[in-house]
Amino acid sequence: MSTPSYDVIVIGAGPAGLTTATEVARSGLKTLCLERLAPGGVLINLTELHDFEEPWPGPDMAARLTDEAAVAGVEMGFGDVNRISGGEPWTIETAEGESHTARLLVVATGLNKGKLGLANEDEFEGRGISHCAACDGPLYAGLPVVVAGAQGWGAVEARELSGVAGDVTLIDTTAVEAPPGVSQLVGRIVGLEGANGLEAITVESEGQRKSIPTSAVFVYVNQSPAAEFLPDSLARDGAGHIVVDAEGRTSVPTVYAVGDVRAGTRPYLTDAVADGERTAKAIVAALKKN
Ligand SMILES: Cc1cc2nc3c(=O)[nH]c(=O)nc-3n(C[C@H](O)[C@H](O)[C@H](O)COP(=O)(O)OP(=O)(O)OC[C@H]3O[C@@H](n4cnc5c(N)ncnc54)[C@H](O)[C@@H]3O)c2cc1C
């Protein structure tokens, strides 16, 4: 059997993947980190990090984590991983037609964009459907917008939009305390309408349907784990998150998972980083033992 090109390949360069890759590379293991968009994951779209000890713009934190990985000797690669196969060594393949081999894999692919689950939703993607207040909010200055999903980071995104767009309405099936300057509607979006980009939505609320003029919907509901390319042999929970043990190991011993893609984590930067540090220690111990 030929020698694999890397000791460890980390799939996904968000905060969890970058931290894991950095810590593993610091121990002298040859490490590749593959990313399909840009290093930093969700952070690159966040104006300012909340729930953090000091105010940090997301892109600055992304740059810091990426620099640390480079200094530690992590090889950064571009690639949309769409298949893994083999096992000790593993082969990973990308949509761009490249393949790489490694003794051990780390899945750090985070969550997919939110989905309303409506038939014509994809038609409005980028034409009224958005997932990023910092990137797209300014396009809707003075125009009415809606945020779908008050749980998770939806309410924080609504607060950010309230200083940028026109009227902001937060829609969720459960009542929450809406941020200042944001209206709240308890209900569910059941329709999207518009001939030239989004113009209105239909909302079901208290058993009634009503049309609401809206230029954009920022969607933060139903964010599924980005784990579609992984084989069924990796155990998932009911929502599709990858199940891991206390050391981050999945049901396949040489595949680990960190950050938002795994089961039982809190979707916060600090948790993603702590997860990466803890899992890297376990990986180093496992590989240096053999
Ligand atoms: C709108 C919003 C606001 C937030 N605000 C805050 C905040 O203020 N403070 C805070 O602490 N947390 C915040 N969070 C949560 C925090 O950003 C996440 O918990 C954290 O980014 C998770 O890190 P991760 O590395 O697991 O995943 P991600 O950051 O999602 O990174 C995953 C990476 O994997 C890549 N990837 C996915 N699939 C593949 C593939 N097949 N091949 C190659 N690459 C792939 C993705 O492109 C992405 O770069 C926010 C989240 C959202 C959605």
The ligand as a MOL file (V3000), in Angstrom:
LIG
                    3D

  0  0  0     0  0            999 V3000
M  V30 BEGIN CTAB
M  V30 COUNTS 53 58 0 0 0
M  V30 BEGIN ATOM
M  V30 1 C -25.4630 34.6380 11.0000 0
M  V30 2 C -24.5340 34.0780 12.0400 0
M  V30 3 C -23.9930 34.9230 13.0030 0
M  V30 4 C -23.1360 34.4010 13.9920 0
M  V30 5 N -22.6100 35.2420 14.9260 0
M  V30 6 C -21.7860 34.7390 15.8800 0
M  V30 7 C -21.2290 35.5940 16.8770 0
M  V30 8 O -21.4500 36.8030 16.8680 0
M  V30 9 N -20.4300 35.0490 17.8540 0
M  V30 10 C -20.1590 33.6800 17.8860 0
M  V30 11 O -19.4480 33.2330 18.7870 0
M  V30 12 N -20.6730 32.8550 16.9330 0
M  V30 13 C -21.4690 33.3510 15.9360 0
M  V30 14 N -22.0000 32.5110 15.0050 0
M  V30 15 C -21.6800 31.0690 15.0700 0
M  V30 16 C -20.2620 30.7500 14.5630 0
M  V30 17 O -19.9870 31.5270 13.3960 0
M  V30 18 C -20.1810 29.2580 14.2310 0
M  V30 19 O -20.5270 28.5220 15.3810 0
M  V30 20 C -18.7850 28.8660 13.7690 0
M  V30 21 O -18.4350 29.5700 12.5920 0
M  V30 22 C -18.7350 27.3590 13.5070 0
M  V30 23 O -17.4750 27.0610 12.9970 0
M  V30 24 P -17.2450 25.7770 12.0620 0
M  V30 25 O -15.7980 25.8120 11.7180 0
M  V30 26 O -17.8070 24.5760 12.7090 0
M  V30 27 O -18.1710 26.0190 10.7780 0
M  V30 28 P -18.1660 27.1530 9.6460 0
M  V30 29 O -17.7650 28.4590 10.1950 0
M  V30 30 O -19.4950 27.0240 9.0060 0
M  V30 31 O -17.0470 26.6650 8.6190 0
M  V30 32 C -17.2200 25.5100 7.8290 0
M  V30 33 C -16.3770 25.6570 6.5600 0
M  V30 34 O -16.3970 24.4230 5.8340 0
M  V30 35 C -16.4870 24.7290 4.4410 0
M  V30 36 N -17.0500 23.5520 3.7600 0
M  V30 37 C -18.3070 23.0500 3.8880 0
M  V30 38 N -18.4460 21.9510 3.1170 0
M  V30 39 C -17.2560 21.7600 2.4860 0
M  V30 40 C -16.7920 20.8000 1.5550 0
M  V30 41 N -17.5750 19.7920 1.1330 0
M  V30 42 N -15.5150 20.9070 1.0820 0
M  V30 43 C -14.7010 21.9180 1.5070 0
M  V30 44 N -15.1010 22.8690 2.3920 0
M  V30 45 C -16.3560 22.7840 2.8820 0
M  V30 46 C -17.3860 25.9440 4.3810 0
M  V30 47 O -17.2080 26.6530 3.1630 0
M  V30 48 C -16.9140 26.7370 5.6040 0
M  V30 49 O -15.8710 27.6390 5.2790 0
M  V30 50 C -22.8340 33.0110 14.0070 0
M  V30 51 C -23.3790 32.1570 13.0180 0
M  V30 52 C -24.2210 32.6950 12.0580 0
M  V30 53 C -24.8030 31.7450 10.9970 0
M  V30 END ATOM
M  V30 BEGIN BOND
M  V30 1 1 1 2
M  V30 2 1 2 3
M  V30 3 2 2 52
M  V30 4 2 3 4
M  V30 5 1 4 5
M  V30 6 1 4 50
M  V30 7 2 5 6
M  V30 8 1 6 7
M  V30 9 1 6 13
M  V30 10 2 7 8
M  V30 11 1 7 9
M  V30 12 1 9 10
M  V30 13 2 10 11
M  V30 14 1 10 12
M  V30 15 2 12 13
M  V30 16 1 13 14
M  V30 17 1 14 15
M  V30 18 1 14 50
M  V30 19 1 15 16
M  V30 20 1 16 17
M  V30 21 1 16 18
M  V30 22 1 18 19
M  V30 23 1 18 20
M  V30 24 1 20 21
M  V30 25 1 20 22
M  V30 26 1 22 23
M  V30 27 1 23 24
M  V30 28 2 24 25
M  V30 29 1 24 26
M  V30 30 1 24 27
M  V30 31 1 27 28
M  V30 32 2 28 29
M  V30 33 1 28 30
M  V30 34 1 28 31
M  V30 35 1 31 32
M  V30 36 1 32 33
M  V30 37 1 33 34
M  V30 38 1 33 48
M  V30 39 1 34 35
M  V30 40 1 35 36
M  V30 41 1 35 46
M  V30 42 1 36 37
M  V30 43 1 36 45
M  V30 44 2 37 38
M  V30 45 1 38 39
M  V30 46 1 39 40
M  V30 47 2 39 45
M  V30 48 1 40 41
M  V30 49 2 40 42
M  V30 50 1 42 43
M  V30 51 2 43 44
M  V30 52 1 44 45
M  V30 53 1 46 47
M  V30 54 1 46 48
M  V30 55 1 48 49
M  V30 56 2 50 51
M  V30 57 1 51 52
M  V30 58 1 52 53
M  V30 END BOND
M  V30 END CTAB
M  END
